[in-house]
Amino acid sequence: MNDALAAVWYALAEGRLQFRTRVALERHQERLARGHLRWVAAHSPAVAQRFLKAGLGLSQWRELPPTGKAEMMADFDRLNTAGLRLSDVLALARAAEDHRDFSGQLRGAAASAFAGQAVTVGLSSGTSGTQGAFLVGVQERQRWAGVMLRHLLPPPFSRSLLRSQRVAFLLRAEGALYRSVQSRRIRFTFLDLLRPVPDLAAALTAADPTLLVGPPSVLRALLEAGAQANPERVVCVAEVLEEADRAALEAGFGPVVGVYQATEGLLALPCRYGTLHLNEAHVHFDLEPLGDGRWRPIITDLRRRVQPMIRHRLDDILQLDDTPCACGSVARRLARIEGRQDDALVFADASGQPVTVWPDFLRAALNRVPGLREYRAEQSAPDTLWLLLDPDLPPIRTAAAAEVKAALARAGADAESVRLCFGPLLPAPPGTKRRRVLRRSVPVS
Ligand SMILES: [Zn+2]
């Protein structure tokens, strides 16, 4: 079966995975987990060893001590079930990025479960810490495309499928994955983020997409550069989606929805009401409390076999919404993806104890500063916060300082002991992920 047909098949199958009770959803997950873990433990020495080391049987998977990106990369060769070596994967992925050609694939090793099969390779952007390498098999890619189509094309799905769709993706380094659903009815245009903004704006206007997918900062820059498009849906990925950006994109392009997609998996998708639901039909989520109503996900992907994700801890900070959604789905609702764990700032309170200041606090404070177009707040030392401002003018500095000090105090930090430094915000290199609030690797004392 070719990729486009397979994707449509998966998209249709997705219609049967709408659960009306939590019990039914959990029963479905448990059933998937049983078969999946048996297969994974038999083919991935790294996963089998984790169970052995913890003294747990496969049925006790929910208690398995979580793992993370650093461990995943360290044990890459024994984790993946296609017999691929990290050195080969990195060499291919870097060559693809250098040449802006993402058609490159590896073949599963002869003795592996995926012998001779194509495996798509990707790198995570690696803005901090370890860079991640990711492998996706043919079926996994087709299913991914199907699930995306099902949830992103405007409902009802059957009618969307009958019309021809033009999808424009503004993304870096994931072309091969997205191109997999090219067909007569669905045309994909991949716009490389590293091209100059005026070129990209013209290319976007020419593509005339019915579905437009990209990071909100880039979409907004293209809008401001004069790009014209009237897609049925604008899909924001890869960055925190803030209200100001959503409003501007809705006014300029059309209805905006978000998708929570990482190289670790397809984690949340919008329903027809635009609500983001966790992708619980395919991924099991355990949530670790971070305090203040914030959670950190530990995912168990119940489908991925080439590079299993079993009790894998992500760096993201999530806020949930407990109210039921009008669409009737029982998959949990995401209120916000606030950023990554290392976007949370840590200052001292009056007695010198560390206090977490969530990125949302600072974003809300700086959004109130009149005349401030763009900014970055960056903690560079335990007591130092840089505010890089555009425009960087004296009255804006004064207003920003007052708002930020008030926000720090509200968060419980000793605002007087925090040194504020100012500077102009310089344009980011093309293709980089926008992070408005971040902490440089500051030791938490
Ligand atoms: Zn919903």
Boltz pocket constraint, residues with backbone or C-beta under 6 A from the ligand:
constraints:
  - pocket:
      binder: B
      contacts: [[A, 271], [A, 272], [A, 273], [A, 275], [A, 277], [A, 325], [A, 326], [A, 327], [A, 328], [A, 329]]
      max_distance: 6.0
